[in-house]
């Protein structure tokens, strides 16, 4: 005869995980992904051109133009910070890349003698190995982004300044420097290796836009870094509780500086890619892009309070914004409605996440 000791133990005070707190619904990213799928279905019925190969390639290229910068901003937001200078960094990096490429490709310009010289027939000849001009130009653009990231990180992590105020000031400083070095005029990448530059930034590889391929590689790298390295765990620890992270031995100053450097480098790379797509680097390039970048990160699940975020959410947020923009164009709706809808989606995304937390 069975005794109470032979019966399986049950604990009535332990509840099961609610369905809205498990699986796909365990994060805000899941809800946004479902909304994106629903939007794709709606747009397919609204316009016969939406799911065409050409339009999908256009969507992939366009959302890639902010998604790389969104990956960088997500690092900062996970730590509980914010970077408002990304739009200005995009412009400045693109401008420096373009100006350096033009300068060192023109015989007689400062530093050009080491890279090019004039042949007897008057044609420009590359004096060193092919690709060097392109490499130096891109490194120059990323170099200025690196400096901006270091300054932001130093002011915030070492001097203790507010991330909002610091990066807001840097937004103005870097934008102003862009106007200073260009005299308010745009810069056009030129020289014997400009064609390589355009191919690498706006070309198509295996039927996919080059920026989209860069995005996939960087997103996969970010996923590995965040979830499978000590640095990634430190980033999440800072966002969860900075004081507790410091007590466990994490170098808060170092990690903060590193995430702002990553953010600036991502913005710089994004600006260089956009420069290749536009064929120039205008002085007003990427104005207000920081709003779209931060909005995409927040919509995708990055919590401005810190401790949450990832590459999937960043990409999903960017795709959602681009699909909305693309859909408005195909539906011949005034494009100015895009900003209104973006604001509504941000508030709705945060509201859904808050309600889900309360119902847990």
Secondary structure, 3 states (H helix, E strand, C coil): CCCHHHCCCCCCCCCCCCHHHCHHHHCHHHHHHHHHHHHHHHHHHHCCCCCCHHHHHHHHHHHHHHHHHHHHHHHHHHCCCCCCCHHHHHHHHHHHHHHHHHHHCCCCCCCHHHCEEECCCCCEEECCCCCHHHHHHHHHHHHHHHHHHHHHHHHHHHCCCCHHHHHHHHHHHHHHHHHHHHCCCCECCCCCCHHHHHHHHHCEECCEEHHHHHHHHHHHHHHHHHHHCHHHHHHHHHHHCHHHHHHCCCCHHHHHHHHHHHHHHHHHHHHHHHHHHHCCECCCCCCCHHHHHHHHHHHCCCCCCCCCCCHHHHHHHHHHHHHHHHHHHHCCCCCCHHHHHHHHHHHHHHHHHHHHHHCC
